[in-house]
Amino acid sequence: MTRPTSMPALTAVTPIAHDALAYSAPFLIEKLLKERIAETSEEAEALFSEVKKFIVLSRSDNTGTWEMYSRRIDETWHQFILFTMQYMDFCQRFFGNDLLPNFPPVIS
């Protein structure tokens, strides 16, 4: 299968992206359970894992705006943002800025 020429080639995961994907947020997992956004800690971890993947992907490709593909993932991301200091630390540590700009639209 050939890749269309307009599609960028996939590259290996950088060490920083790898570390961002490994980032742990027990405070967020607890909140997702408390707010009943997730029913189990495994589900909460899976939701947060998707948030991290989305952030890494959207930060690695600045050719356009990435649309959020799931309301549940979007809700998890917003719950993470509510932990402002931890979110700012995550963004600064892995992406070099305090906040990720240009929040993507959510697909309805």
N, C-alpha and C positions, 0 to 999 in steps of 0.2 A: 504494500500500500504506500503510495507516495503522498507526501505532504503538499498541500497547495502552496504555491510560491508566496502568497500573501500571509501565510501563517509563520510566525517566528519559530525557529528551531528550539527544541527543548534543551536546556542545559542542566548540568548536574546541580544538585542542591549544594549551595555554598555552606561553609561551616557556620556562618552567622544564621542563615535560614534554618539549618539543622538545629542549632541551639534554641532558636525561637520556637520551633516545633516541639522541642523537648521541655519548654517552659511549663512549670507547674503552678497552679493557682488554687490551692485548697480552699481559700476564702471564697472563691467564685463557685466552686463545686458545692460547698455548703449552702451558699445563697440559692443556687439553682434548685437544690433539694428543698430548702425551706419555702421558696416561692412556688413550688410544685411545677417548675418549668421542666424538670426531669424527675422521673420516678425512682431511679436508682443512681448510685454514684457512677456506675459504668456508663449509663446513658449521659449523665452530666459530663463525664470525661470525654465521651465521644462528641458531644456537641461542642465542647471547648476545643477539641482537636480540629474540628471543621472550621471554627473561627480562626485558629492559628494558620491553617492551610490557606484560607481565603486571604488573610492579611499578607502572608508571604507571597502568594501569587500576585495579588494586586500591587504590592510594592515592587515586585520584580519585573513588572510589565507596565511601563508608564505611557504606552502608546494610546491609551484610551481609558474610559471609565469601566470598571467591572461592576456588573449588576449583582446584587446579593441574590442568591439562588434559593433561599429558604427563609421563611419568616421565623422559624425556630432558631436557626443559626443567627439571624439578625438580632433576635431577642437576647440570645446568649452574649453576643458582642456588646449590646447595649448594657447588659448587666455588668460586664467586665468594665466598661467605661465608667460606670457608677463608682467603681473603686478607683477614683481619680489618681491618687498617688501611685498605686500599683500599675495602672494602665500607662501613666506617663513614664514610669520607670521602664516598663516593657518596651514602649515605643523608642525611648532614648537609647536603651541598651542595644536593641537589635536593629533599629532603623535610623538612629541619629537625630531624631526630632522628638519633641514632647508629645505631640498629638498627630495622628494620621489625618491629613486633610481630605476633603472631598468624599464624604461618606457616600457610598453608592446607593442608588435607588433600589428598593426592594421589589422583586417581581410579584405581581398580585396573583 
